[in-house]
Structure formats: structure tokens, C-alpha cells
């Protein structure tokens, strides 16, 4: 059973998951091949469906499934136990890591990535994320669901086959609380609506501009070639966005990743979707962060939380826009 432990210095929860050390890639060098045995059959490839728990959802294509959702074999969050805090000492505060942890296999093609998906497949990935978030919201113990894509071992991918993860947790993570505070501090209608309008006005950090969404290298980029996807429709919750627009946003994200690969090659990256916590009605505008793994987080960044970006976002956006993708 996973356990939450509170860091009293920051007020943030961390998750201790001892069982995940059973994964063959844990503690191995990140630049080494992720799979310990490259001859072992991939559990996410077509024909190996019995290697995973039964699918929670399957999205079919013409020749079989295109997207498949299964429970994570090594869950960081599991169970329906309410968040009950225990004190194991004067500064030792713990709670059960209840919740949901799922894997979303984004393609039947083992060698593919988000950048390789066709329009229909890219749309299905985002529709599946929306569907699973709606399911997570029906569990009272789940207060927030984090959707992520880790591409490449340097980004934390434990299997090479393209997949995303959905983690429904019994608390609202600190990063989301900080963003909610940013929205509440902004003296205007919506912080990200205003950001989109300002970036379109400057027109130097815009990467993709469609009716569904805007992708920019934000003015405050903390890492090289960082991108931010802002849906055109103002919705706090991803689940409130119409299915057709969510599908179009999947294609927008695919296009952004193609541009990134065209300019920088098949590098590692994290795609992180931030949506308002379930049952929160505060000011928010759901969005996605794209963080290419081009630099390491060193001692200064770790110690201060202040990022040092050696690539101006204006330069990064110009390079990405020049992509033929």
C-alpha cells in the first residue's frame, strides 16, 4: 500500500511507493535502455493484452484498438480509503495514498510517439483523457487527476511503448494550488485568456494558432523550448470542454510535438495537463505544459526554485514555427 507523507517545510505531500522498486528500470542509469530484457514481449503491444489487467476502456480503429486504458500494475495511488491523517511523531505526518492510477496506451505502434499519431488517433487520446477524468470525478476520494505523457527515459518513461498515465489522488497537489492562487491574484477576467490575447498581440512567441487552442513559448519560460497550450474556450475543467473541441486539441498537441521533433530530434519530454480540481469552482483555465528535457535541474534550481533558461522563448518559438510539420 502506498503512503502519503507530509513535508512540513513546504506543506506538500510526497508519495512513498515501495512496490515500484520492483520495476526493472528503477535505479538504472536513465540513459540506459529502459527495458532490462529487450527480448521480452512488450505488454502494451497488440497481441499482448493478457499481459496487462483487463482494459478499463478501449477505443477501436479500423484494424483493432487505437487507444487502450488499463490499471497500472505498480500504482502510486490505489483504494477508496478517505484521506485520514495519522501522526507518527512530532513531525511525522502520514496518510493512505488512496486513489486511482491508470495507463493510457496512446498507440498500438511500439515505435510511435505523440508526434506520429494521425488526426483520428490524436483526437482519441484526448477524448480518452476526458472520459477517464469524468470517471475519476465520480470517486469521492479523488480530488484531482493528473494526466501526463513521459516520452523517453530521461523524462521518466519506464517502458518505451508510447503511453500516458492518469493519477487520481486524494489531495490537490501544491503546483495546482499555486496556479489557482495565480489566477486569483490576477486583476482581470482570466489570467490565461489575457495571456493568449497578449501573446497574439506580440506574435513573437506563438507556435500554433487554431480555432481550438493556442500553443506558445510563454514569456516566462523557465526551460529551453518550453511550451504552453491554452484552449481557446475558457473552461476551468477539461471535462467541461465539448468532445469535439477536446478532439481538436489532441491534434494541436500532436502538431506541437512534430514541430519540436523536427527542430530538435526525438528528444525526451513531459506533457502535463493541468485542470481545475474536481469540485473546485475557483477561477481557472485548463491547459497543458510541454517541457522538453534539454537541460538538467541543478543545485541552484533545486535549492531556490528559480529556473535559469538559456534559450529565450522568442528564439524558441521562431525555430519551432520554421518547422515544415
Beta strands, then each sheet from edge to edge (+ up, - down):
strand 1: 3-7
strand 2: 12-16
strand 3: 55-61
strand 4: 64-71
strand 5: 86-89
strand 6: 92-96
strand 7: 99-105
strand 8: 144-151
strand 9: 163-169
strand 10: 206-209
strand 11: 213-216
strand 12: 227-231
strand 13: 269-274
strand 14: 287-292
sheet 1: 2+ 1- 6+ 5-
sheet 2: 3+ 4- 7+ 9- 8+ 13- 14+ 12- 11+ 10-
end
